Amino acid sequence: MSHEFDNFKHFSALTGVGVELLALDGTVVYETEPLLAFRQTLSWLAGLIPGDLEAQTQASVISGAMQSYRFGGRFFFYSPIGLFHFASPIIAGGRHSLTAVGGPVLMVPLDEYIPFDLKGKLPEDFNREELEGRLKTIPIVSPDTANTLAEQLLVNAKHLSDPEYLGAENDDTRYNEYLLAYFSGTPSYEAILQLAVEQKKENASKKHERIVEAVKEYVDRNYSKKISLSGAANSVYLSPSYLSKLIKQRTGQNFRHLVNMSRIAEAVHLLEHTDKTLSEIAFMTGFEDHSYFTKVFNRHLHMSPSEYRSNRQNP
């Protein structure tokens, strides 16, 4: 076995998921231990299911391997009997030379997989107990875990590829490099998944921060108009209730507070730099009337608009 494929060996040892490296003609160049057990299971299933199941499965794997290059580095696909696979290309010398294919895995328990994915394929007198025993060679994972597995296969493929391939530096890249280091040691895969969970939380936090900033920009552009939570939610493609909860979590304030603060900021500017009346300023900054403008202004700055103007003019 070539030393350069050690990362795939570690990947399989830690996850229990098989990896095979395919040449462009479909020849298997290298495979890890879990695939050997799966091939025995597949051969046994081929004796129950009409048609050439082994050839059909291999054809789907080869097709998925080719599609991974077309679709930018990571491709998900299912075998003819509903087994989940993921593939990433290896680019050397500027060419797609090999493809790493991970799997198969199941994303549903056996008591769901057998009656649904294998429905109509098995003979009526099949031995359920034996079938379940054979299928235990296939790992069962959650969709999130499957996505993490695919991501890590991509990282491993990248490290056998040209440096510029998928080499853009960003937070996700640095995170993936950190995870890759785990595959040269012997930590539990649970530890790796925990890191994935933490990274997802961090990414979600950054995403939520960007959303709130986008809402603030929306409010700043529209403060003079009749502005609503639903309108702001539409601008960031969220439901009003979810956006309201998000704003509260990120700022400790509600949406109406953001709107009033934007309006008050503009009102302060007009009080300092124009001689417009308070009624005019109230109208220009989107308040319903002079009295409500005064009430909100006083609540936030602890003085009335007229007092603020007077203080600025007579320091």
Protein Blocks (a to p, Z undefined) as FASTA:
>chain_A
ZZklmmmmmmmmmnopacddddfkopafbdcfklmmmmmmmmmmmmmmgcjfklmmmmmm
mmmmmmmmmnoopacdddfkopacddddddeehiafbdcdeddddfbdfklmmmmmmgok
acfkbcfklmmmmmmmpccddfklmmmmmmmmmmmmmmmmcfkgopaccfklmmmmmmmm
mmmmccdfklmmmmmmmmmmmmmmmmmmmmmmmmmmmmmmmmmpccdfklmmmmnopafk
lmmmmmmmmnopafklmmmmmmmmmmmmmmmmmccdfklmmmmnopablklmmmmmmmmn
opafklmmmmmmmZZ
